[in-house]
Amino acid sequence: MRDAAGVLLAQRVHTLITAAVSGQTYEPVGPLAIDIWDYQVQRDAVAARLVDGPVATWQDIPAVPVALFKQLEVGTVARDAAPVVFRTSGTTHTGRGVHAMASADLYEFNANAWASKYLGELPAEHVALLSDPTRVPDASLSHMVAGMRDICTPGKTTWHIHDGVLQRRALNERVAQLKHPCFIATTAFALAEWLDGDCALPPKDSLMMVTGGFKGRVHKLDGDQLLSIASQRLGCRIVTEYGMTELSSQLWGQPGEPFTPPPWLLATAADPITGVDLAPETVGQLRFLDLCNLDSAVRIETLDQGIVHADGRVTLHGRLPGAPARGCSLTIEDAWQAR
């Protein structure tokens, strides 16, 4: 569904990713980002209305607030015509943001490329405390985890959230049956609920990915406390992941350490009042430039706050004061509260 210009830009991004993960010289991110921005301005009314003068550097590209993904059709593809549509979790009281794509090619390729670079080859068996993407095709996190089958030896993935409810019995039975290390993908809230009861112990040397948070929600555990308890009880090596529906790329980290973005994802922190980008090592409102957001907004402004370090890594400080809760943990929490 992309026109000739969009196809060419996708090829350039694909080439950059391939070179970056293999340690080769790649096209500078800034000029490519500006070309993508120009492409979006010509095809997206939302981007066009944000134009406020010439764009000389990638930092000059206006950052589209994530709230607009709920209110307007952001991007170059109409929602009702898009072959790929991801939606934010939302709640019963709020709308859902929509990320429409002409194709999931860049999303899947970059997600696997960076996960493979950061994590290495994964165990064959995957256990997901997430919704099955065949049942919930608009869940971007489930889509990402399903695609991670490409960076491991042949095996299978089982899904243990149905209609927002953790299937504890099936989960424990599955984990208890495993004879070899597995990869466990979970949101913070689903992990907290699993730890609230009996947990089958995964095989030694299993790897767990934890994403999302729940500060200010029903569970009051601090994120570091949750990961510490999980490590002690389950014995897994833990990695952390940070992403969102409005982004196509993810950041990976270790407990207690900053998140590492891929080379094609650039972060800045801005003053939430003036909108001016801040110097590194300063707490501010996080913005991300993501080359893989070709069909939507190449630069977005989140409602998260954090520090962007001099080396480009990101320390997350949670939501901005007064910002509504959001994220991949909300669906399971709503079901938990309903019970």
C-alpha positions in Angstrom: 0.0 0.0 0.0 3.0 2.3 0.1 3.7 4.4 -3.0 7.1 4.4 -4.7 8.5 6.9 -2.4 7.4 5.0 0.7 8.8 1.7 -0.7 12.2 3.4 -1.3 12.2 4.8 2.3 11.3 1.4 3.7 14.3 -0.1 1.8 16.6 2.6 3.2 15.5 1.8 6.8 15.8 -1.9 6.2 19.3 -1.4 4.9 20.3 0.8 7.9 19.0 -1.8 10.3 20.9 -4.6 8.6 24.1 -2.7 8.7 23.7 -1.4 12.2 23.2 -4.8 13.9 26.1 -6.3 11.9 28.5 -3.5 13.0 28.9 -2.0 9.5 28.7 1.6 8.6 25.2 2.8 7.9 23.3 5.8 6.6 23.1 8.7 9.1 19.8 8.6 11.0 19.2 12.3 11.0 18.9 13.0 7.2 16.8 9.8 6.7 14.5 10.9 9.5 14.0 14.3 7.8 13.2 12.5 4.5 10.6 10.4 6.3 9.1 13.5 8.0 8.8 15.2 4.6 7.2 12.1 3.2 4.7 12.1 6.1 3.9 15.8 5.9 2.9 15.3 2.2 0.5 12.4 3.1 -0.7 13.0 6.6 -2.9 15.9 7.6 -1.9 15.7 11.2 1.8 16.0 10.4 1.1 18.8 8.0 -0.6 20.8 10.6 2.4 20.5 12.9 4.8 22.1 10.4 6.2 25.3 12.0 9.1 26.2 9.7 12.0 24.3 8.0 13.5 21.2 9.6 17.2 21.4 9.6 18.0 18.6 12.0 16.1 15.6 13.3 15.6 17.4 16.7 13.6 20.0 14.7 11.0 17.4 13.7 7.8 18.0 15.6 7.0 15.3 18.1 3.4 14.0 17.7 1.8 13.6 21.2 0.7 10.1 21.8 -2.8 11.4 22.8 -3.4 12.3 19.2 -3.3 8.6 18.3 -6.6 8.4 20.2 -8.2 11.5 18.8 -7.1 11.7 15.2 -6.0 9.5 12.3 -2.3 9.9 12.6 -0.2 8.6 9.7 -0.2 8.0 6.0 -2.7 5.1 6.0 -6.4 5.3 6.7 -7.4 3.1 9.7 -10.2 1.4 7.8 -7.9 0.6 4.9 -4.8 -0.4 6.9 -3.8 -4.1 6.7 -2.1 -3.8 10.1 -3.7 -1.9 13.1 -2.4 -1.9 16.6 -4.4 -0.4 19.5 -3.4 0.7 22.9 -4.8 -1.3 25.8 -7.0 1.5 27.1 -9.5 1.0 29.9 -13.3 1.0 30.2 -13.1 4.7 30.8 -10.7 5.9 28.1 -10.4 5.6 24.3 -7.7 3.5 22.6 -4.9 4.9 20.6 -4.6 3.5 17.0 -1.3 2.8 15.1 -2.1 2.0 11.5 0.5 0.5 9.2 0.7 -0.2 5.5 2.7 -3.2 6.4 4.3 -4.9 9.5 7.5 -5.5 7.6 9.6 -2.9 9.4 8.0 -3.5 12.7 8.8 -7.3 12.6 12.2 -6.9 11.0 13.5 -4.3 13.4 12.0 -6.0 16.5 13.7 -9.3 15.8 17.0 -7.7 14.7 17.3 -5.7 18.0 16.1 -8.5 20.2 18.5 -10.9 18.6 21.4 -8.5 18.9 20.6 -7.7 22.6 19.5 -11.2 23.8 21.1 -13.6 21.5 19.4 -16.8 20.5 16.4 -17.6 22.6 15.3 -20.9 24.1 13.0 -23.0 22.0 10.0 -23.0 24.3 8.2 -19.7 24.9 5.7 -19.1 27.6 3.7 -15.8 27.3 1.7 -14.2 30.0 0.0 -12.3 27.2 -3.0 -12.6 25.0 -2.8 -14.9 22.0 -2.3 -12.6 18.9 -4.6 -14.8 16.8 -7.4 -13.9 19.2 -6.3 -10.3 19.8 -4.6 -9.3 16.6 -4.4 -5.6 17.5 -2.1 -6.3 20.5 1.3 -5.0 19.4 3.2 -6.6 22.3 1.8 -10.1 21.5 2.6 -9.5 17.9 6.2 -8.7 18.8 6.6 -11.7 21.1 5.1 -14.0 18.5 7.6 -12.8 15.9 10.5 -13.6 18.3 10.1 -17.3 17.3 12.3 -16.3 14.4 15.4 -15.9 16.7 15.3 -19.3 18.4 15.4 -22.9 17.5 12.1 -24.5 16.5 9.7 -24.8 19.4 6.3 -23.4 20.4 4.7 -20.5 22.2 1.8 -20.9 24.6 -0.4 -17.9 25.7 -1.8 -17.6 29.2 -4.0 -14.5 29.2 -7.6 -15.0 28.0 -10.0 -12.1 28.0 -7.7 -10.3 30.4 -7.5 -13.2 32.9 -4.4 -15.0 33.8 -4.9 -18.8 33.3 -2.8 -19.7 36.3 -3.5 -23.5 36.2 -2.6 -23.9 32.6 0.4 -21.7 33.0 1.8 -23.7 36.0 1.1 -27.0 34.2 2.9 -25.8 31.1 6.0 -24.5 33.1 6.1 -27.7 35.2 6.2 -29.9 32.0 9.3 -28.1 30.6 12.6 -30.0 30.7 14.8 -27.3 29.1 15.2 -23.6 29.6 12.4 -21.5 28.3 11.7 -17.8 27.4 8.9 -16.2 29.5 7.4 -13.0 28.3 5.2 -11.1 30.7 3.8 -7.7 31.7 4.7 -6.5 35.2 1.1 -6.8 36.3 0.7 -10.4 35.0 3.9 -11.3 36.7 2.7 -9.7 40.0 -0.5 -11.7 39.8 1.4 -14.9 39.1 3.6 -14.3 42.1 0.5 -13.7 44.3 -0.1 -17.5 44.2 1.6 -20.7 43.6 4.2 -20.6 40.8 5.7 -23.6 39.0 9.5 -23.2 38.8 10.9 -22.8 35.3 13.9 -24.9 34.3 17.3 -23.6 35.2 18.8 -20.9 32.9 15.4 -19.8 31.7 15.0 -16.2 30.6 12.2 -13.8 31.5 11.3 -10.6 29.8 9.3 -8.1 31.9 7.6 -5.0 30.4 5.3 -2.3 31.6 4.5 -1.1 35.1 1.7 -0.5 37.5 2.8 2.4 39.7 -0.3 4.0 41.2 -2.5 1.0 40.2 -3.9 -1.8 42.4 -0.6 -3.5 43.1 1.8 -1.2 45.0 5.1 -3.1 44.4 8.0 -1.0 43.3 9.4 -2.2 39.9 12.8 -3.2 41.3 11.1 -5.0 44.2 8.9 -7.0 41.8 11.9 -8.0 39.7 13.9 -9.0 42.8 11.1 -11.2 44.1 10.6 -12.8 40.7 14.3 -13.6 40.5 14.4 -15.1 43.9 11.2 -17.2 43.5 11.6 -18.3 39.9 15.3 -18.3 39.5 15.2 -16.8 36.0 17.6 -14.4 34.4 15.5 -11.3 33.8 15.6 -8.7 31.1 13.4 -5.6 30.8 11.7 -4.2 27.8 10.3 -0.8 27.1 8.0 0.0 24.2 4.6 1.3 23.3 1.9 0.8 20.7 2.8 4.1 19.1 6.4 3.0 18.5 7.6 0.3 16.1 10.9 -0.2 17.9 11.7 -1.4 21.4 14.4 -0.7 24.1 15.9 -3.5 26.1 17.6 -3.4 29.5 18.7 -5.2 32.6 17.1 -4.8 36.1 18.5 -1.6 37.7 20.1 -0.4 34.5 19.0 2.1 31.8 17.2 0.8 28.6 19.3 0.6 25.5 17.6 1.7 22.3 18.6 0.4 18.8 20.6 2.8 16.6 17.5 3.7 14.6 15.6 4.9 17.7 16.8 8.2 19.2 15.5 9.6 22.5 15.4 13.0 24.0 13.9 14.5 27.2 12.0 17.7 27.0 10.8 20.3 29.5 7.1 19.3 29.8 6.0 23.0 30.1 8.2 24.7 27.5 8.7 21.8 25.2 12.4 22.6 24.8 14.7 19.6 24.6 16.9 19.3 27.7 20.5 18.4 28.1 21.5 14.8 28.7 21.2 13.5 32.3 18.2 15.8 33.0 14.8 14.4 33.9 12.2 15.4 31.4 9.3 14.3 29.2 10.5 11.5 26.9 10.3 11.8 23.1 11.4 9.2 20.6 12.4 9.4 17.0 11.8 6.0 15.4 12.7 5.4 11.8 10.5 2.4 11.7 7.4 4.6 12.3 7.4 5.1 8.5 3.6 4.9 8.2 2.7 6.9 11.3 4.8 9.6 13.1 8.5 9.4 12.8 8.8 11.3 16.1 6.4 11.0 19.1 6.1 12.7 22.5 5.1 10.3 25.3 3.6 10.9 28.7 6.5 9.2 30.4 9.3 11.0 32.1 12.9 9.9 32.4 16.6 10.7 31.7 18.3 10.3 28.4 22.0 9.7 29.2 24.9 10.9 27.2 25.3 7.5 25.6 21.7 7.5 24.4 20.4 5.0 27.0 17.2 5.8 28.8 16.3 5.6 32.5 12.5 5.5 32.9 11.0 7.5 35.8 7.4 6.5 35.3 4.5 8.6 34.1 4.4 12.4 34.2 2.5 13.7 37.2 -1.2 13.7 36.4 -0.8 11.6 33.3 -3.4 8.8 32.9 -2.2 5.2 33.5 -1.8 3.2 30.3 0.0 0.2 28.9 0.0 -3.5 28.4 -0.8 -4.3 32.1 -4.1 -2.5 32.1 -6.2 -5.2 30.4 -5.3 -7.8 32.9 -5.7 -5.4 35.8 -9.3 -4.5 34.7 -10.1 -8.1 34.7 -8.5 -8.6 38.1 -10.5 -5.8 39.6 -13.7 -7.1 38.0 -13.2 -10.4 39.9 
